[in-house]
Amino acid sequence: MATIISDTSRTFSEYLLIPRLTRKNQGTESVDLRSPLSAIEPNQLPRFSLNIPVVSACMQSVSGTSLSIALARQGGLSMVFCSQPIDSQVEMVRMVKSHKAGFVTSASNTTADTSLADVMQLMRESGHSTVPVTDDGTATGKFLGLITDQDFWEFEDDLENKVGEHMTPIDNVIYGVDGISLREANNLLHKHKKDCLPVLDAAGNLTSLVFKKDYVDHRRHPLEMLDDSKRLCVGAAVNTHDYKERVPELIAAGADVICFDSSDGFTEYQMEAITWIRTNFGPEIVIGGGNIVSAEGFDFLVGDPGIDFVKVGMGGGSICITREQKGVGRGQASALLDVVQRRDEYFSKTGRYIPLCSDGGLANDTQIVIALAMGADFVMMGRYFAMTEESPTPKTSIDGQMYKPYWGEGTHRAQNWQRYDDGMSSRKMMFEEGIDAYVPLVGSLSEVLETTLYKVRSTMVNLGANSLADFRESAVLTRVSEQSVVEAGTSSVFQFSRNREFDDSDWGNTG
Ligand code: MZP
């Protein structure tokens, strides 16, 4: 007969944290959000740590090159998706590893004979107010000048005028020459009171742009994830089908972490793949496994040959319909609590600490806080990052509001790449486990993360915790009644307006 466990499958929104003593000398600035990502052997330090407890999901609509760079610069880690041919994933990893902080390839460019109307449209769609003008309109064409939204007046100038009539021509532009250091570039921006510095090669072709805002951003967020060679860190997702070809190439390209992308990691396929990677690449390579939702799944994955971190979660993702389609999964809070308890027992018994990642279904900042308090070392999110400027999908205007497409890895759309990949074309997808959706555009990754992490730090102060380990130790949670959920917001008042920047509704929270 089937076993029915006594536990009800619960989600994060059913819990609240009870405040503990806040000490006088405690402020958000003293809170350390560093978190281990690799297993910690007895009396040793972790081989790999995150500077903030956040990673981006192994998804096509999330973890592309720009997002990986932006997230590593903020102290987190992206897992470049594996639902693409090996070559293109390797190329993405290479691009992140070779990214020269501060020098960016211009994403919006135009030509001198483009109309103001067209360049205005480009500025609106891209959100970029400074656009380089090159002879062929590419990011590496011969540089002719710069046009910004200050160079013309939408209601005064004839929008059929050409960019060339309004741009600042090269002779009047302050620019740097290829080979210039970032410090020298920033000094030029400072000295000439400019926001953007084009960098040109000896032939006058545009090579990159340096922005004042990136300098400010860097000073404000000095938590960049850098490897020993001062390159940005990046993770790479792998599957259990082509790992023998994919993993060696990803490691050669410099991937810092290998992360299995599977809704169900409690499988002999995954164990076989982990064993193969350990045997061929040794104990140093950082491997994440999962997903699992039970202590039993944890026991299976952490045994020989040893995994670094484990992802917890099945069916909770915002675009996931696995529970409806197959009847498998578990409420994220119940899954996490079960696995945390087993992880802690394992630690007491063996002295090995296995970091846990709570993956999927985080509908707002509060739920991130609860996941960390319940014992997750870090969280993995898809929708959160899909909504940022840096996610790889194009912005789309719907009824005057900007959105971005976001789809699950279990959709036909995501899985279609296999049709172009010889090795996998025989696998047929009988049903979908994910949906294809839109999410509202909320701004740049750094802005959104800043608010989220401030809230995390602030709650940690409420609990008197200075580190995530302290937070887990001191967390006392209570279950909430359905009525408490209803009354959790404002009560019995009529709201005229409220600054809703980046709050639950902006996340498109449905729950
Ligand atoms: P969320 O942050 O959007 O709620 O969830 C992201 C997580 O959903 C991913 O990290 C992955 O574990 C899971 N996911 C991705 N695709 C699907 C699907 O198509 C899915 N069902 O469940």
Residues whose N, C-alpha, C, O or C-beta is under 5 A from the ligand:
A	BS01	MZP	A57 C58 G316 G317 S318 I319 C320 I321 D359 G360 G361 L362 M380 M381 G382 R383 Y384 G408 E409 G410 T411 E433 G434 I435
